[in-house]
Amino acid sequence: MPGTVRAAPGNPYADDALAHVAEAARELARGGSRWLVLDCIGYTEAMRRAAAAASGLPVLLSRTLAVRLATEVACAVPG
């Protein structure tokens, strides 16, 4: 089902990155988001967990998705 795409800044490189990510996640949840995507390779698993805890929403981590996709491609190649 299509919906509105929302964005909120959460700097993964800041000294207080977990707090940045958690606050952005809360903001997006309050705005009606149903899923969150951490779209920078700099986001970590700890940040994914912080966003999920702060928002109560499922959170996708782009670096994990990239590795899983690469694994699928590597396994699909005959040889």
Residue pairs with C-beta under 8 A, 6 or more apart in sequence:
3 34
4 32
6 28
6 31
6 32
6 33
8 24
8 25
8 27
8 28
9 20
9 24
10 17
10 20
10 21
10 22
10 23
10 24
10 25
10 38
10 43
10 47
10 51
11 17
11 20
12 20
12 21
12 38
12 40
12 42
12 43
12 44
12 47
13 42
14 20
17 47
18 46
18 47
18 50
21 38
21 43
21 47
21 50
21 51
21 54
22 50
22 51
22 53
22 54
23 54
24 51
25 36
25 50
25 51
25 52
25 54
25 55
25 57
25 59
26 54
26 55
28 36
28 55
28 57
29 36
29 54
29 55
29 56
29 57
33 55
33 57
34 57
35 57
35 58
35 59
35 60
36 51
36 52
36 55
36 57
36 58
36 59
36 60
37 59
37 60
37 62
38 47
38 48
38 51
38 59
38 60
38 61
38 62
39 62
40 62
41 62
41 63
41 66
43 61
43 62
43 63
45 61
45 64
47 61
48 59
48 61
48 64
51 57
51 59
52 58
52 59
